[in-house]
Each structure stands twice: as structure tokens, then as C-alpha cells.
Amino acid sequence: MRELLKSKSIKPTIQRIKIYDYLLKNRKHPDVEKIYNEIKKEIPTISKTTIYNTLKEFKEKGLVLEIPLGEKLCFDGYVEPHSHFICEVCSKIYDLNIEFSIIKKQKINGHLIKKFCGMFKGICLECQIKGKTK
């Protein structure tokens, strides 16, 4: 992990390593508050500013994806092209690994498609089973 951060010209501090490690191990698309609350258990002196600044740098260097969810931003350490499904009932975010390679490098309305990262919305399986609807 240190080498990956260095390869992106990011100084591998213990805080940055812990934040990135958390995102890679917890693929539940946490927001800043969740990341902060989890990291401060190991590093009590960490600040939300450090979390914000680190995530901004990670995003700029292509290490994380930002997922807008209403008023808050959620983060994803899995940066390979994939889509997200957001449940309109419980607000959970799920990865959808849909094969879009058939449209890669194709033109749609004259636009050259290089990458697709879509977002789907609806009601997740868990909410459907519980009979929750919106």
C-alpha cells in the first residue's frame, strides 16, 4: 500500500494508509462521518479535516470514487469501471458489475465512449423482501 501511494506521489502517512485501507476493506461506500468514526478508534487524534483532505487527494489521484448521495458524498475505493445501485428506501449503495465493454470505444451520438460509470436507482432486494417501498 505504501508503494501504491508513493507511485501516485502521495506521502504514505499512517493516517492516509489507514483511510485507504479502510476504504479497500469496507466496500459499503462510507461517507466522511463513517470513515472518521471508524478511523478515530485507531487514531484518536485524527481530525475530520484530515479525512476530507485525504479523500480529496485520493480522488484527484484516481484512488477513490465519489458518489453523491443527496447532501452527502460517499466514497468507493474500488475504482475499476462499474456502476452503482442506490436504494431509494434505505439509501444503501451497491456495486453493480455490469459488462459495458461492448460500448467501450464506440460512438454514441458522435461521442467516443472511453469509460462508463453509471448510477441506477430503485428498491434493493433487502427492502423488497421486507415489503418496504417508497
TASULMO-V790831 format. One record per pair of residues at least 12 apart in sequence whose ideal C-beta (glycine too) atoms are under 7 Angstrom apart, sorted by the first residue. I is the first residue (numbers start at 1). J is the second residue. If there is no record, write none. Layout:
I,J
I,J
This chain:
1,17
1,20
1,21
2,17
5,20
8,61
8,63
10,57
10,61
14,43
15,43
15,46
15,50
15,54
16,54
18,39
18,42
18,43
19,35
19,39
19,51
19,54
20,58
20,63
20,77
22,35
22,38
22,39
23,64
23,75
23,77
24,77
27,78
27,95
29,67
29,74
29,75
29,76
29,93
30,74
30,75
31,72
31,73
31,74
32,48
32,51
32,52
32,55
35,51
36,48
36,51
39,51
55,75
62,79
63,79
64,76
64,77
64,79
65,79
67,84
67,93
69,86
69,91
69,93
74,93
78,95
81,100
81,115
81,116
81,117
82,95
82,96
82,97
82,117
83,96
83,98
83,117
83,118
83,119
83,120
84,96
84,119
85,120
85,122
86,119
86,121
87,123
87,124
87,127
88,121
88,122
88,123
88,134
89,123
89,127
89,132
89,133
89,134
90,124
90,127
92,124
94,124
96,120
100,116
103,116
